[in-house]
Amino acid sequence: MLKLTVPTAALIAATSMANAGGMADPVMIMEPDEIMAAAPSSSSADLIIPLILIALVAAALSKSGAAPLSPGA
């Protein structure tokens, strides 16, 4: 019985060491990237702030040209 046990144990040890590193390539599962569509930007949204600034400058310039005070005041 001992004659069969020692070679079997040696064979098991040798095969487990040979397969420890593994010969097969590692399996890598890659999840697909989520592609999100960019929200369309409206050109009118880009013009709001400059239009407000132009309106403020125009209002300030119109107020600065006020009529002179009358001599009786």
C-alpha positions as a Markdown table, in Angstrom:
| # | Residue | x | y | z |
|---|---|---|---|---|
| 1 | Met | 0.0 | 0.0 | 0.0 |
| 2 | Leu | 2.8 | 2.4 | 0.8 |
| 3 | Lys | 4.4 | 1.7 | -2.6 |
| 4 | Leu | 1.3 | 3.1 | -4.3 |
| 5 | Thr | 0.7 | 6.0 | -1.9 |
| 6 | Val | 4.0 | 7.7 | -2.2 |
| 7 | Pro | 4.1 | 7.9 | -6.0 |
| 8 | Thr | 0.4 | 9.1 | -6.0 |
| 9 | Ala | 1.2 | 11.8 | -3.5 |
| 10 | Ala | 4.2 | 12.9 | -5.6 |
| 11 | Leu | 2.1 | 12.9 | -8.8 |
| 12 | Ile | -0.6 | 15.0 | -7.1 |
| 13 | Ala | 2.0 | 17.5 | -5.8 |
| 14 | Ala | 3.6 | 17.8 | -9.2 |
| 15 | Thr | 0.4 | 18.4 | -11.0 |
| 16 | Ser | -0.8 | 21.0 | -8.5 |
| 17 | Met | 2.5 | 22.9 | -8.8 |
| 18 | Ala | 2.4 | 22.8 | -12.6 |
| 19 | Asn | -1.1 | 24.2 | -12.7 |
| 20 | Ala | -0.6 | 26.8 | -9.9 |
| 21 | Gly | 0.3 | 29.5 | -12.4 |
| 22 | Gly | -2.3 | 28.4 | -14.9 |
| 23 | Met | -1.7 | 28.0 | -18.6 |
| 24 | Ala | -5.0 | 29.6 | -19.7 |
| 25 | Asp | -5.2 | 33.3 | -20.4 |
| 26 | Pro | -7.2 | 35.2 | -17.7 |
| 27 | Val | -10.8 | 35.9 | -18.7 |
| 28 | Met | -11.5 | 39.6 | -18.6 |
| 29 | Ile | -15.1 | 40.7 | -19.0 |
| 30 | Met | -15.2 | 44.3 | -20.2 |
| 31 | Glu | -18.5 | 46.1 | -19.7 |
| 32 | Pro | -19.4 | 48.3 | -22.7 |
| 33 | Asp | -19.0 | 52.0 | -22.2 |
| 34 | Glu | -22.1 | 54.0 | -21.9 |
| 35 | Ile | -22.3 | 56.5 | -24.6 |
| 36 | Met | -24.5 | 59.5 | -23.6 |
| 37 | Ala | -25.6 | 62.0 | -26.2 |
| 38 | Ala | -24.6 | 65.5 | -25.4 |
| 39 | Ala | -27.5 | 67.8 | -24.7 |
| 40 | Pro | -28.0 | 70.1 | -27.6 |
| 41 | Ser | -27.1 | 73.6 | -26.7 |
| 42 | Ser | -29.3 | 76.4 | -28.0 |
| 43 | Ser | -27.6 | 79.4 | -29.5 |
| 44 | Ser | -30.2 | 81.7 | -27.9 |
| 45 | Ala | -29.0 | 80.6 | -24.4 |
| 46 | Asp | -25.5 | 81.8 | -25.3 |
| 47 | Leu | -26.9 | 85.3 | -26.3 |
| 48 | Ile | -28.9 | 86.1 | -23.2 |
| 49 | Ile | -26.1 | 87.5 | -21.1 |
| 50 | Pro | -24.5 | 89.7 | -23.8 |
| 51 | Leu | -28.0 | 91.1 | -24.7 |
| 52 | Ile | -28.6 | 91.9 | -21.1 |
| 53 | Leu | -25.2 | 93.7 | -20.8 |
| 54 | Ile | -25.9 | 95.7 | -24.0 |
| 55 | Ala | -29.3 | 96.7 | -22.6 |
| 56 | Leu | -27.8 | 97.8 | -19.3 |
| 57 | Val | -25.1 | 99.8 | -21.1 |
| 58 | Ala | -27.7 | 101.5 | -23.3 |
| 59 | Ala | -29.8 | 102.3 | -20.3 |
| 60 | Ala | -26.8 | 103.8 | -18.5 |
| 61 | Leu | -25.9 | 105.9 | -21.5 |
| 62 | Ser | -29.4 | 107.2 | -22.0 |
| 63 | Lys | -29.6 | 108.3 | -18.3 |
| 64 | Ser | -26.3 | 110.1 | -18.5 |
| 65 | Gly | -27.5 | 112.5 | -21.2 |
| 66 | Ala | -30.2 | 114.0 | -18.9 |
| 67 | Ala | -31.4 | 117.5 | -19.7 |
| 68 | Pro | -29.7 | 120.4 | -17.9 |
| 69 | Leu | -31.4 | 122.0 | -15.0 |
| 70 | Ser | -33.6 | 125.0 | -15.8 |
| 71 | Pro | -32.3 | 128.4 | -14.5 |
| 72 | Gly | -35.2 | 128.8 | -12.1 |
| 73 | Ala | -34.6 | 125.7 | -10.2 |
